[in-house]
């Protein structure tokens, strides 16, 4: 399978990222806004403060998928990357 360097941008400030099986879920108040296969992603950029589940961070680190947290205005907060 060819990697296409796909990046998921999450711009909804009050959303939360979680892992369900091999999918990234974008949740907002118990509602699923989106579901994306983890194996198709190269990076995830999250603009908000709620964050992501530890399971998703671990899966991103194992699969060498960059997970970057930024403020809603775009200021860098943290990054999760693999070994």
Backbone as CSV, one residue per row, in Angstrom:
resi,resn,N_x,N_y,N_z,CA_x,CA_y,CA_z,C_x,C_y,C_z
1,UNK,0.833,-1.176,0.000,0.000,0.000,0.000,0.881,1.244,0.000
2,UNK,0.525,2.206,-0.783,1.307,3.425,-0.914,0.855,4.467,0.104
3,UNK,1.805,5.066,0.843,1.485,6.120,1.802,1.327,7.429,1.055
4,UNK,0.282,8.161,1.368,-0.008,9.393,0.651,0.272,10.640,1.484
5,UNK,0.907,10.484,2.630,1.230,11.597,3.527,-0.016,12.382,3.925
6,UNK,-1.077,11.667,4.262,-2.325,12.287,4.671,-2.206,12.831,6.082
7,UNK,-2.714,14.031,6.296,-2.717,14.675,7.599,-4.148,15.020,7.966
8,UNK,-4.541,14.671,9.186,-5.866,14.991,9.695,-5.772,16.270,10.517
9,UNK,-6.514,17.301,10.116,-6.580,18.557,10.852,-7.895,18.585,11.609
10,UNK,-7.843,18.708,12.947,-9.047,18.785,13.767,-9.131,20.212,14.292
11,UNK,-10.092,20.976,13.777,-10.209,22.391,14.106,-11.330,22.693,15.097
12,UNK,-12.141,21.712,15.453,-13.220,21.907,16.421,-12.608,21.948,17.813
13,UNK,-12.708,23.090,18.496,-11.999,23.298,19.760,-12.463,22.380,20.883
14,UNK,-13.765,22.107,20.983,-14.269,21.319,22.105,-14.457,19.842,21.743
15,UNK,-13.666,19.352,20.814,-13.722,17.939,20.441,-12.652,17.163,21.204
16,UNK,-12.773,15.828,21.189,-11.854,14.935,21.866,-11.489,13.819,20.894
17,UNK,-10.238,13.419,20.860,-9.781,12.351,19.969,-9.665,11.051,20.753
18,UNK,-10.175,9.978,20.177,-10.125,8.673,20.837,-9.808,7.602,19.806
19,UNK,-9.460,6.421,20.316,-9.143,5.281,19.462,-10.222,4.226,19.653
20,UNK,-10.774,3.736,18.544,-11.744,2.635,18.581,-11.307,1.616,17.545
21,UNK,-10.762,0.509,18.004,-10.198,-0.479,17.082,-8.991,0.103,16.390
22,UNK,-9.051,0.242,15.082,-7.980,0.864,14.304,-8.438,2.184,13.696
23,UNK,-9.395,2.843,14.334,-9.948,4.098,13.831,-9.744,5.231,14.828
24,UNK,-9.521,6.420,14.300,-9.466,7.629,15.113,-10.874,8.213,15.131
25,UNK,-11.407,8.423,16.329,-12.732,9.023,16.477,-12.574,10.470,16.902
26,UNK,-13.357,11.353,16.301,-13.447,12.743,16.736,-14.789,12.871,17.431
27,UNK,-14.763,13.064,18.753,-15.971,13.094,19.571,-16.251,14.501,20.072
28,UNK,-17.547,14.824,20.144,-17.967,16.097,20.719,-19.264,15.840,21.472
29,UNK,-19.213,15.922,22.794,-20.383,15.712,23.658,-21.110,14.409,23.335
30,UNK,-20.403,13.269,23.415,-20.967,11.945,23.169,-21.408,11.709,21.720
31,UNK,-21.130,12.627,20.816,-21.482,12.489,19.403,-20.207,12.292,18.588
32,UNK,-20.230,11.327,17.690,-19.082,11.071,16.822,-19.162,11.986,15.609
33,UNK,-18.193,12.889,15.495,-18.149,13.808,14.355,-17.442,13.195,13.155
34,UNK,-16.502,12.301,13.418,-15.763,11.688,12.316,-15.059,10.429,12.753
35,UNK,-14.804,9.541,11.793,-14.100,8.283,12.038,-13.133,8.091,10.874
36,UNK,-11.842,7.968,11.201,-10.810,7.890,10.164,-9.898,6.699,10.437
37,UNK,-9.604,5.884,9.434,-8.693,4.747,9.620,-7.283,5.235,9.972
38,UNK,-6.729,4.657,11.006,-5.420,5.080,11.500,-4.307,4.758,10.501
39,UNK,-4.419,3.650,9.777,-3.336,3.228,8.870,-3.203,4.134,7.644
40,UNK,-4.183,5.002,7.386,-4.088,5.888,6.228,-3.488,7.241,6.577
41,UNK,-3.205,7.485,7.845,-2.733,8.802,8.290,-1.226,8.829,8.488
42,UNK,-0.640,9.980,8.177,0.772,10.235,8.439,0.926,11.167,9.640
43,UNK,-0.071,12.024,9.869,-0.005,12.965,10.974,-1.384,13.459,11.367
44,UNK,-1.491,13.908,12.626,-2.727,14.485,13.146,-2.368,15.800,13.809
45,UNK,-3.040,16.867,13.417,-2.881,18.180,14.040,-4.181,18.525,14.741
46,UNK,-4.110,18.749,16.053,-5.299,19.004,16.861,-5.229,20.424,17.417
47,UNK,-6.202,21.254,17.057,-6.279,22.637,17.520,-7.337,22.716,18.606
48,UNK,-6.945,22.632,19.875,-7.900,22.680,20.979,-7.212,22.317,22.279
49,UNK,-8.024,22.200,23.357,-7.457,21.942,24.679,-7.899,20.622,25.300
50,UNK,-8.940,19.967,24.804,-9.439,18.749,25.441,-8.496,17.576,25.289
51,UNK,-7.861,17.429,24.144,-6.815,16.434,23.983,-7.242,15.137,23.352
52,UNK,-6.460,14.085,23.655,-6.640,12.773,23.051,-6.460,11.691,24.107
53,UNK,-7.000,10.529,23.831,-6.895,9.421,24.773,-5.474,8.855,24.781
54,UNK,-5.049,8.309,25.915,-3.721,7.684,25.972,-3.580,6.514,24.997
55,UNK,-4.677,5.800,24.737,-4.622,4.697,23.774,-4.296,5.205,22.373
56,UNK,-4.885,6.334,21.991,-4.596,6.908,20.678,-3.159,7.401,20.606
57,UNK,-2.676,8.028,21.662,-1.288,8.501,21.669,-0.314,7.339,21.546
58,UNK,-0.591,6.231,22.239,0.269,5.059,22.147,0.233,4.422,20.769
59,UNK,-0.952,4.346,20.178,-1.071,3.774,18.835,-0.362,4.642,17.804
60,UNK,-0.434,5.958,17.965,0.265,6.859,17.047,1.775,6.718,17.197
61,UNK,2.251,6.564,18.427,3.687,6.396,18.645,4.180,5.084,18.046
62,UNK,3.405,4.004,18.181,3.805,2.708,17.628,3.812,2.714,16.106
63,UNK,2.844,3.403,15.505,2.718,3.415,14.041,3.507,4.548,13.402
64,UNK,4.271,5.286,14.192,5.079,6.418,13.714,4.211,7.477,13.022
65,UNK,3.083,7.802,13.667,2.181,8.848,13.195,2.364,10.046,14.118
66,UNK,2.673,11.186,13.558,2.901,12.391,14.345,1.569,12.928,14.857
67,UNK,1.475,13.178,16.164,0.282,13.753,16.787,0.709,15.049,17.448
68,UNK,0.216,16.166,16.954,0.660,17.476,17.403,-0.517,18.243,17.999
69,UNK,-0.305,18.815,19.179,-1.334,19.601,19.861,-0.990,21.076,19.761
70,UNK,-1.976,21.872,19.338,-1.805,23.315,19.202,-2.991,24.020,19.859
71,UNK,-2.797,25.270,20.252,-3.905,26.055,20.775,-4.858,26.386,19.624
72,UNK,-6.062,26.848,19.924,-6.972,27.224,18.834,-6.407,28.303,17.918
73,UNK,-5.456,29.089,18.409,-4.826,30.122,17.589,-3.599,29.621,16.832
74,UNK,-3.178,28.384,17.087,-2.071,27.805,16.345,-0.750,27.779,17.072
75,UNK,-0.722,28.131,18.354,0.526,28.090,19.123,0.822,26.654,19.546
76,UNK,2.068,26.236,19.375,2.491,24.864,19.658,2.387,24.559,21.156
77,UNK,1.819,23.373,21.492,1.749,22.915,22.878,2.616,21.665,23.107
78,UNK,2.374,20.615,22.314,3.099,19.351,22.523,3.035,18.509,21.264
79,UNK,3.896,17.485,21.224,3.919,16.564,20.085,4.186,15.153,20.609
80,UNK,3.524,14.169,20.004,3.773,12.768,20.284,4.351,12.161,19.029
81,UNK,5.522,11.528,19.161,6.132,10.895,17.997,6.724,9.563,18.427
82,UNK,6.973,8.680,17.477,7.466,7.337,17.765,8.930,7.322,18.183
83,UNK,9.443,6.118,18.295,10.837,5.944,18.742,11.827,6.474,17.735
